[in-house]
Amino acid sequence: MTKARAERTTSLAQHVADELRKAIVSAQFDFGEALSEEGLAAAFGVSRTPIREALTILQAEGLVTIVPKSGTYIFTPSEDDVAELCEHRVTLEVEAVKRTLQRGREAALAELRLAFADMTRARATEDMELYGRADTAFHLSFFHHCGNRYLRDAYERNLGRVSALRTHLAFVAVNEPERSYADHERIIALISANEPEQLADLLEQHILRTRENYLSALRGRLQVGELNRVARIRRKLGHANGTFGRSVQAVEEQASAPRDAPPRRSAV
């Protein structure tokens, strides 16, 4: 492969990765959904090579899982994944916002207010995709103005998963959008008033409440998924038209019916 062709393949792979990332984060794909290399290649109008490279990029970001001899799947978070990721956010965001107060408070406030304005508009129009993007931008503002690139790099490393969880889980959690909106408004007020301790406490509470709401929403999704799986199995076995139920009943009746005594063997 020539250098120019290699660079073009890399560029295509990055483009595909960027587009797929957007689709995953905006919940266009469901957790655990299979991705076909052939289907993706046809959709993007490229060969499988940049598709494979793009999927490798997304696997490194934790957004897809590549299973040898099986296929590629959108990541499926466990309860531990959700809890640990939120705890990781607390550690990074609390430190970043403290540094932001010291090093870039006014610039951060301007960026936070823009993000919050988008959240307000999204809330009014019930545009949950816009709300999710604005929410992500809001929290990223802490890292843009904290003056520590390593903190920012550490946060951005898991940003895709954080954003995907927000889109998939936050908007189905009970009262989560309303509570989230009020918290963000209060965060801006505390940064404006330069109240580091209250701000750190609120931010930690905000993320840990988010953790509990995400976990509740995830359990609900898993329960619904299991019920749907059972329903699909029953349909395939003919349960929908009653044949499955009748066959099970027949087996149970046969098992419980009294059996004739075996013939006695005559004495020799």
C-alpha positions as CSV (number, residue, x, y, z in Angstrom):
1,M,0.0,0.0,0.0
2,T,1.4,3.4,-1.0
3,K,1.8,6.2,1.6
4,A,-1.0,8.2,0.0
5,R,-3.4,5.3,0.0
6,A,-2.5,4.5,3.6
7,E,-3.2,8.1,4.6
8,R,-6.5,8.0,2.7
9,T,-7.6,4.8,4.5
10,T,-6.7,6.3,7.8
11,S,-8.6,9.4,7.0
12,L,-11.6,7.3,6.0
13,A,-11.4,5.2,9.1
14,Q,-11.4,8.3,11.3
15,H,-14.4,9.7,9.4
16,V,-16.3,6.4,9.9
17,A,-15.3,6.3,13.6
18,D,-16.5,9.8,14.1
19,E,-19.9,9.2,12.4
20,L,-20.4,5.9,14.3
21,R,-19.5,7.5,17.6
22,K,-22.1,10.2,17.0
23,A,-24.7,7.5,16.2
24,I,-23.8,5.5,19.3
25,V,-23.8,8.5,21.6
26,S,-27.2,9.7,20.2
27,A,-28.7,6.2,20.8
28,Q,-29.2,5.4,17.1
29,F,-27.9,2.0,18.1
30,D,-29.0,0.1,21.1
31,F,-26.7,-1.5,23.8
32,G,-25.5,-4.9,22.5
33,E,-26.6,-4.3,18.9
34,A,-24.6,-6.2,16.3
35,L,-22.7,-4.2,13.7
36,S,-22.1,-5.8,10.3
37,E,-18.8,-4.9,8.6
38,E,-20.4,-5.6,5.2
39,G,-23.5,-3.4,6.1
40,L,-21.3,-0.6,7.3
41,A,-19.1,-0.7,4.3
42,A,-22.1,-0.5,2.0
43,A,-23.6,2.4,4.1
44,F,-20.4,4.4,4.0
45,G,-19.5,3.4,0.4
46,V,-16.1,2.2,1.4
47,S,-14.2,-1.1,1.6
48,R,-14.0,-3.1,4.8
49,T,-10.5,-2.0,5.6
50,P,-11.4,1.5,7.0
51,I,-14.5,0.0,8.6
52,R,-12.3,-2.5,10.6
53,E,-9.9,0.3,11.5
54,A,-12.8,2.5,12.7
55,L,-14.2,-0.3,14.8
56,T,-10.8,-0.8,16.4
57,I,-10.7,2.9,17.3
58,L,-14.2,2.7,18.9
59,Q,-13.2,-0.5,20.8
60,A,-10.3,1.4,22.3
61,E,-12.8,4.0,23.5
62,G,-15.0,1.4,25.0
63,L,-17.9,2.0,22.6
64,V,-17.9,-1.4,20.8
65,T,-16.8,-4.9,21.7
66,I,-15.1,-7.0,19.0
67,V,-15.7,-10.7,19.6
68,P,-13.4,-13.0,17.6
69,K,-15.3,-15.4,15.2
70,S,-18.6,-13.7,16.3
71,G,-18.7,-10.1,15.4
72,T,-18.8,-6.5,16.6
73,Y,-21.4,-5.2,19.1
74,I,-22.3,-1.9,20.7
75,F,-21.0,-2.0,24.3
76,T,-23.4,-3.2,27.0
77,P,-22.7,-1.6,30.3
78,S,-23.0,-3.7,33.5
79,E,-24.1,-2.2,36.8
80,D,-20.4,-2.1,37.9
81,D,-19.5,-0.2,34.7
82,V,-22.1,2.5,35.4
83,A,-21.1,2.8,39.1
84,E,-17.4,2.9,38.6
85,L,-17.6,5.3,35.7
86,C,-19.7,7.8,37.8
87,E,-17.2,7.5,40.7
88,H,-14.4,8.2,38.2
89,R,-16.3,11.3,37.1
90,V,-16.6,12.5,40.6
91,T,-12.8,12.3,41.1
92,L,-12.0,14.1,37.9
93,E,-14.8,16.7,37.8
94,V,-14.5,17.9,41.4
95,E,-10.7,18.4,41.0
96,A,-11.2,20.1,37.6
97,V,-13.9,22.5,38.9
98,K,-11.8,23.5,41.9
99,R,-8.9,24.4,39.6
100,T,-11.2,26.2,37.2
101,L,-12.3,28.6,40.0
102,Q,-8.6,29.4,40.6
103,R,-7.5,29.7,37.0
104,G,-10.3,30.4,34.6
105,R,-13.6,31.2,36.3
106,E,-14.9,34.0,34.1
107,A,-14.0,32.2,30.8
108,A,-15.6,29.0,32.2
109,L,-18.8,30.9,33.2
110,A,-19.2,32.2,29.7
111,E,-18.9,28.7,28.3
112,L,-21.2,27.2,30.9
113,R,-23.9,29.8,30.2
114,L,-23.8,29.0,26.5
115,A,-24.2,25.3,27.3
116,F,-27.0,26.0,29.8
117,A,-28.8,28.1,27.2
118,D,-28.8,25.2,24.8
119,M,-30.1,22.9,27.6
120,T,-32.9,25.4,28.2
121,R,-33.8,25.5,24.5
122,A,-33.6,21.7,24.3
123,R,-35.8,21.3,27.4
124,A,-38.5,23.6,25.9
125,T,-38.6,21.8,22.6
126,E,-38.1,18.3,24.2
127,D,-35.0,17.8,22.0
128,M,-33.2,15.2,24.1
129,E,-30.4,14.8,21.7
130,L,-29.6,18.5,21.9
131,Y,-29.9,18.3,25.7
132,G,-27.4,15.5,25.8
133,R,-24.9,17.4,23.7
134,A,-25.3,20.5,25.8
135,D,-25.0,18.5,29.0
136,T,-21.7,17.0,27.8
137,A,-20.4,20.5,26.8
138,F,-21.4,21.8,30.2
139,H,-19.2,19.3,32.1
140,L,-16.4,19.6,29.5
141,S,-16.2,23.3,30.4
142,F,-14.5,22.4,33.7
143,F,-11.7,20.7,31.8
144,H,-11.3,23.4,29.2
145,H,-10.4,26.0,31.9
146,C,-8.8,23.9,34.7
147,G,-5.3,24.5,33.3
148,N,-4.3,20.8,33.4
149,R,-4.2,18.9,30.2
150,Y,-3.7,15.5,31.9
151,L,-7.0,16.0,33.8
152,R,-8.7,16.8,30.5
153,D,-7.1,13.8,28.7
154,A,-8.2,11.5,31.4
155,Y,-11.8,12.8,31.2
156,E,-12.0,12.7,27.4
157,R,-10.7,9.1,27.3
158,N,-14.1,7.9,28.6
159,L,-16.2,10.7,27.3
160,G,-17.9,8.6,24.6
161,R,-19.2,6.1,27.2
162,V,-20.3,8.9,29.6
163,S,-22.2,10.6,26.8
164,A,-23.8,7.3,25.6
165,L,-24.9,6.4,29.1
166,R,-26.4,9.9,29.4
167,T,-28.4,9.5,26.2
168,H,-29.5,5.9,26.7
169,L,-30.3,6.1,30.4
170,A,-30.8,9.7,31.7
171,F,-33.9,10.5,29.8
172,V,-35.8,7.3,30.9
173,A,-34.8,7.7,34.6
174,V,-37.6,9.1,36.7
175,N,-37.3,12.9,37.2
176,E,-33.7,12.8,36.0
177,P,-34.0,15.6,33.3
178,E,-35.7,18.0,35.7
179,R,-33.3,17.3,38.6
180,S,-30.3,17.5,36.2
181,Y,-31.5,20.9,34.9
182,A,-31.9,22.4,38.3
183,D,-28.4,21.1,39.4
184,H,-26.8,22.7,36.4
185,E,-28.4,26.1,37.1
186,R,-27.2,25.9,40.7
187,I,-23.7,25.0,39.6
188,I,-23.5,28.2,37.5
189,A,-24.7,30.2,40.5
190,L,-22.0,28.7,42.8
191,I,-19.2,29.3,40.3
192,S,-20.4,32.8,39.8
193,A,-20.3,33.3,43.6
194,N,-16.9,31.6,43.9
195,E,-18.1,29.0,46.5
196,P,-15.6,26.1,46.1
197,E,-16.8,23.9,48.9
198,Q,-20.5,24.2,48.2
199,L,-19.7,23.7,44.5
200,A,-17.7,20.5,45.1
201,D,-20.4,19.1,47.4
202,L,-23.2,19.8,44.8
203,L,-21.2,18.4,41.9
204,E,-20.4,15.2,43.8
205,Q,-24.1,14.8,44.8
206,H,-25.2,15.6,41.3
207,I,-23.0,12.8,39.8
208,L,-23.8,10.2,42.5
209,R,-27.5,10.8,42.1
210,T,-27.0,10.4,38.4
211,R,-25.3,7.1,39.2
212,E,-28.4,5.8,41.1
213,N,-30.8,7.0,38.4
214,Y,-28.7,5.4,35.7
215,L,-28.6,2.1,37.6
216,S,-32.3,2.1,38.1
217,A,-32.9,2.8,34.4
218,L,-30.4,0.1,33.4
219,R,-32.2,-2.5,35.6
220,G,-35.5,-1.5,34.0
221,R,-34.0,-1.9,30.5
222,L,-32.6,-5.3,31.4
223,Q,-35.9,-6.4,32.8
224,V,-37.8,-5.3,29.7
225,G,-35.2,-7.0,27.5
226,E,-35.6,-10.3,29.4
227,L,-39.4,-10.1,29.0
228,N,-39.0,-9.4,25.3
229,R,-36.6,-12.3,24.9
230,V,-39.0,-14.7,26.6
231,A,-41.8,-13.4,24.4
232,R,-39.8,-14.0,21.3
233,I,-38.9,-17.6,22.3
234,R,-42.6,-18.3,23.0
235,R,-43.6,-16.9,19.7
236,K,-41.1,-19.1,17.9
237,L,-42.3,-22.1,19.8
238,G,-45.9,-21.4,18.7
239,H,-47.1,-20.0,22.0
240,A,-48.8,-17.1,20.3
241,N,-51.4,-19.4,18.7
242,G,-51.8,-21.6,21.8
243,T,-50.0,-24.7,20.5
244,F,-47.0,-24.2,22.9
245,G,-49.3,-23.9,25.9
246,R,-51.4,-27.0,24.9
247,S,-48.2,-29.1,24.3
248,V,-46.9,-28.2,27.7
249,Q,-50.2,-28.9,29.3
250,A,-50.4,-32.3,27.6
251,V,-46.9,-33.2,28.9
252,E,-47.9,-32.2,32.4
253,E,-51.1,-34.2,32.3
254,Q,-49.3,-37.3,31.0
255,A,-46.7,-37.0,33.7
256,S,-49.3,-36.7,36.5
257,A,-51.7,-39.4,35.2
258,P,-51.8,-42.7,37.2
259,R,-50.0,-45.5,35.4
260,D,-51.2,-49.1,35.1
261,A,-49.3,-51.4,37.4
262,P,-46.7,-53.5,35.6
263,P,-47.6,-57.1,35.0
264,R,-46.5,-59.4,37.8
265,R,-43.9,-62.0,36.9
266,S,-45.0,-65.6,37.6
267,A,-43.0,-67.5,40.0
268,V,-40.5,-70.0,38.6
